[in-house]
Amino acid sequence: MQRLTEKMAKGNFWWFLWHSGFLALASSFMDVDTVMPSVVADSGGSPLHIGLLVSIMIGGSSVTQLFFASYLYRKRYKKNFLLIGINLRVISLIGLAVFFFVLRNILGSGEVWFILALVSVFSLSGAFANISYIDIMGKSIYKKQRKSFLSLKQVVYSIGILVSALTAFWVLSGSSGSLGYGVLFILAAIFLFIASLGFWKLKEIKGVALPVKSAFAFIRLVIKEIREKPKLRNYIFIISTLGNVLGLMSFMVLYAKMNFPSQDLQVGTMLLVKVFGAVMTGSLLFYFSKRFKYGKLLYIVILLALLLPVLVILFSDDHILFMSTFFVGGILVTMYIVSMSGILLEISTRKNRALYAGAAGAGSIFPAVFSLAGGWIVHSFGFDVFFIIFGLLVAVSVVFIYRIKCRK
């Protein structure tokens, strides 16, 4: 079997950072926490539509990884599939830009569903690409470099996303709704395409492929692995409970739209404040990369996730103080993503990494359902009930974080 050389690992390290940097420049223009919920809300979307959006982008895309992995797990080389997934995302972003430049006035009442359809393509193709990304990254960078890479990646990503957040703030402040959104999505498509060029330069080594003949056979293999591997089982339970934090800010955007409908530059401001929190957190994690442990970070995530709804309610009468909740949200999401990415690499091996990435999608079934239910809960009972249920789910994750016993 082909071995990873020092030269290959070093080159791959920097090409992954290339992708991370340009992806960051695109990310604020298609931000799942602020821009996308605002697009749906401004197009006439209800709390139920926001719940469906979150379910698609946060939960549903991850669930489909389980089925995509059943196919990709049989492939020794995955770079081509990674590129297919990314290019489909570029096409969907171009479609969204065309919609806001040309089609919005033509579609009328169907515009929300058209947006959700393109968002579905964007999210599902991202899930398809993510399976290959995790597997390629795991076998293309030395194990001793991973924590430094993930932390440095977060710094590069944070700097890039800060630049794009400032640009998005400027675009949204200087353009009308449709034109502003159209410009954001075309910029996102351009930068995402440039980001994908880094993967053409990757030196992928031959991976391990298991003879799994069908999706059902793969699911049986996943179930067997979950039963036999406590760490994987607890990892999935963490996603099922604590993973709900990824959808929280989308509901916070809806909350802001309902409580501060007359405030100017609201979306751009929320995005910018969130990104400042992410940049600060990414920089600190990189600086202390040799000292922090993923498990302990997740305990901090729990505390912040329980605090955030309280702050949202306390600051609901002051839009300036309310914006500070997105700063906390940026810290929260960054810590969660870094921790869960690191734990997945730690508990998996080169042989089973694609399997574990697919199995992780099973953990997102509940967050997807909760997001759908969350839209209905907000619509029927209000945000207070939604926040209480969210807090209970987050609190339960303590048990599974303790059981996974992460050593790094």
N, C-alpha and C positions, 0 to 999 in steps of 0.2 A: 504494500500500500504506500502511496506517495506520502512523504513526510513534509511537514511544515518547516521551512528553513528560517533562519534569523532574518535574512533579507526579505523573504516573502512576508513574514509577520510584520516587519517594520513598514513595508510598503502598504500592506492592508490596513495597518493602524491609521495611517494618514489618509488613505482613501475613504475609510469609514468616517473620519473627521470631516473630510470634504463634504460628504453627503449630509452629515449632521449640520454643518454650517449653512449650507444652502437650503436644507429642509427648514431650518430655523427661520431663514429669511422669508420662506413661504408660509410658515405656520400661523403667524398672527393674522394673515389675510384670510385664513380659513379656520380660525380658532373655534374649536368645538365647544368651548365654555362660554364664549361671549358673542362672537360674530354670527355663528350659525343659528343659535337660538333667537338672536335679534332679527335675523333675516326672516325666519319663520313667523315671529310675532308681528313684524312690520308688514308681512304679506297677508295678514288676517288670521294667523294661526291662534288657536285656543290652547289652554293648558293641556288638553288631550293631544294636540299636535306636538307640543313641546315634549311631552312624555314619549310619544312615538319617535321623535327625533333623537332623544337621548338613548332610547332603547336600540335604535339602529346604529348610532355612532359609537356608543360605549359598550353596550351589551351584545347586540345582535352580531356585530362584526366579529367579536371575539368568539361567540358561539360557533360561527361558521368555520372558524379555524379547525375545529374538530373534524369537519368533513374535508376541508382542504388538505389537512395533514395526512388523511388516509391515502390521498393520491401522491402527495409530495414525499411522504415517508418511503416510497418505493424508488425514489430517484437519488442516485449517488451525487449528481451535480444539480444545483438548484439556482444558479445565477440567472439563467434565462427566464425562469419563472418569477424571480424577483423583479426583473426588468419589465415583464409583462404586467405584473400587478401595479408597478409605479406608473407605467405609461397609461394604463386605464384610469388611474387617478387624475393624470394630467388631462385626459380627454373629458372626464366628468367636470373638471374645473372650467375648462373652455366652454362646455355646455352651459354651466351656470352663468358665466360671463355673457354669453350670447343671449341667454334668457333675460338678464337685466338690461342689456343694451337694446334688444330688439323685440323679444317675445312677450314681455310682461303685460303690455296693454292688450295683446291679442288673446291670451289665454283666459283672462278674466278670473272667474271664481275657481278655476282649476289650478291656479298658480302654486298654491301650497303643496298640492300633490305632485306637481311637476318638480318642485324643489326637492321634496322628499324622495322622489324616484332617483334623481341625480345624486343626492346625498347617499342613497343606498348603494349605487355603483361605486362611489368614492370610498365608502366605508368597507364594503365587501372586498374590493380589489386591494385595499390596504391590509385587510386580514390575510388575504392570499399571499401578499408580498411578505408579511411579517413572519410567517412560518419559515420561509427561505432565509430571511434576514437573520433570525435568531440562530439557525443552524450554521449558516456561513460564518457569522461572527464568532460563534463558539469554536469553530475549527480553524479559523484564520488568524486568531490572536492568541498568544501564549497565555496560559492560565495565570501566571504571575503578573501579567499586564492588565488583567480585566478590571480590577477595581480602579486602578489609575485611569484606564480608558473610559470607563463609565462616568467617572467624576469629571475628567477633562472634556469628555463629550458633552456633559451637562453645562460646563462653562462655555464652550464654543456655541452650544445651542442657545444658551441664555443671552450671550452677546448678540448673536444673530437675531434672536426673537425680540430683543430690545430695539434693535434697529428697525425691524419690520413693524413693531408695535408703534413706534414713533411715526413711521410712514403711514400706517393705517389710521392713526389719530389725525394726522394732517389731511389724509384723503377724505375721511368721514366728516371732518370739520369744514371742508371746503367744497363738498359736493352734495347734491341732493341724494336721497336714499337710493334710488335705482342706479344712478350713475356711479355713486360711491361704491356700492356693492359690486357693480360690474368691473370697475377698476381693480378692486381688491382681488377678485377671482382671476382676472387675467394675469395680474402680477404673481399670484400664487402658482398658476400653471407654468409660467416662465421659470420661476426659481425652482420649482419641483423638478422640472425637466433638466435644468442644469445640475441639480443635486444627483439625479440618476446617472449622470455621466461618470461620476466617481466609481460606480459599480462596474462599468465596462473595464476599468483598470484593475479590478480585484484579481488576485491569483487564488482561485479556488482549488483546494485539494479534494481528492476523491473521498466521498463520505461512505457511510455504511447504509445499505438499503436492505430492509427485511422483506421477505416474500409475503406481503399482505395483499391478498387478491381482490378485496372489495372494501367498501366503506364499513359494512357491517362487521367484517372480520377485524378491521382496524378498531372499531368501537369495542369489540370484545377484548381486544388486546389492551386497550386503554383501561377498561373496567378491571381487567386482571392486574394491571400495573398499579392501579389505585388501591386495590385491595391488599396488594403485597408490599407496597411502599408507603409507610406512614408519612414520610416527609412530603411526598406528592399529594397525598390525601389532605394533609393539613394546609398545604399551599393552595389547593383548590377551595378549601373552606374559607381561607383568608380572602380570596378573590370574591367569594359569594357574599361575604359580610362587609369587610372593609373596602372592597372594590366599589361599593356604592358611592364612595367619595368622588369618583371621577365624574359623576353626573350631577353633583350638588350645585356647582356654579351655574349650570344651565337653568336650574330652577331659581337660582338667585337673580339671574337676568330677568326672568319672568316676573319675579317679585318686584324688582326695580321698575320694570315697565308699568306695573300696576300701581305702584306707590308714588313714583316720580315721573308721570307721563309728560310733564312740561319742561323737564330739564334738558338743556342742549348738550350735545357731545357726549351723551351718556355712555353709549357703547364704546366709543374710543377711549373714554376715561377709564371705564371698567377694565378694558383690555390692557391699557398701559399700567394701571396699578397692579393688576395681577402679574404682569410680566416683571415688574420691579421685584416683587416677592420671589418669583422664580429665579431671577438673576442672582439675587443676594444668596438664596439658598444653594443654588448650584455652585457658586464661588466658594462658599463655606464648606460644602461637602468635598470639593476638590482639594481644598487646603488641608482638611482633616481626613483625607481618604484612607490613610493608614491607621487611623485611630477609631473611627466609628464602626459599629456593627449594624448590619441590616435589620436584625430583630429589634434592637433598641430604637432605631429610627421609626419602626412601625408603631411602637408604643407612643412616640411623640405624635405620629400621625393620628392615632386614636384621640389623644387629648385635644388636638387642634380641631378634629372633626366634631367632637362634642361641644367645643367652645364656639365654633363658627355659627351654627343656627342661633345660639343665644345672642351673639353680637348682631346678627341680622335683625332680630326682633328689637333689641335695645336701640339700634341706630335707625329704626324705620321712619323716624320723624325728621331726620337730618340727612340730606343726600350726600353731604360732604363726609360725614362720619361713616355713612353707609359704604362709601367707596373703599374705605379701609378694609372692609371684609374681603374684598377681592385680593388685597395684599396677603392676607392670611390664607386665602384659597390658593394663591400661587405657591406659597411655602408648602402647603399641605399636599398638593398634587405632585410637586417636584420630589418631595421626600418619598411619597408612595411609589412613583415610577422608578426612581433609582433603586429603592429597596427591593421591589418585586423583580426587577430585571436581574439584580445581583443574586437574589435567592434562587431564581430559576437556573441561572448558570451554575450555581454552586451544587444544587441537588441533582442536576442532570449530567450526562456524559456525552461524549461525541457520538456514541452509538444510539442513544435514546433521546437526544435533544429535540428533534422534530416531533417525536411522540409526546414528550412532555409539553411542548408548546401547544400541540393540538389538545392535549388533555386539559391544559389550563383554560381552554375555551369553554370546557364544560362548567367551570366555575363561574363563568359570566352569564349562565342561563338565568340565575336568580336576579342579578343586577338588571338584566334586560327586562324581566318580568316586573321587577320593582319600579323601573322607570316608567313602564306603561301604566302600572297601578298608581304611580306617583302623580301622573297627570290627572287621573280620575279622582284621586284623594284631594288634590288641590282644588279641583273643580267642584267637588261635592262637599268637602269638609273644611277646606282652607289650609293655609300653610302651617299653622300650629300643629295640627294632627300629623301632617307629613313630616315635620321636623322631629316629632317625638318618636315616630316609627323608625326614621332614619337613625336617630341616636341609639335606639335599642339594638339595631342591627350592627352598628359599629362597635358597641360595647361587647357584644358576643365574640368578636374577633380576638379578644384578649386570650381566650382559651387556646385558640389554634396557633397564635404567634408563640405562645409559651411551649406548646407541644412540638413545634417544628425545630426548636433548639438550634437556631442558626449560629454557627461558630464564627462567622466572618462578618 
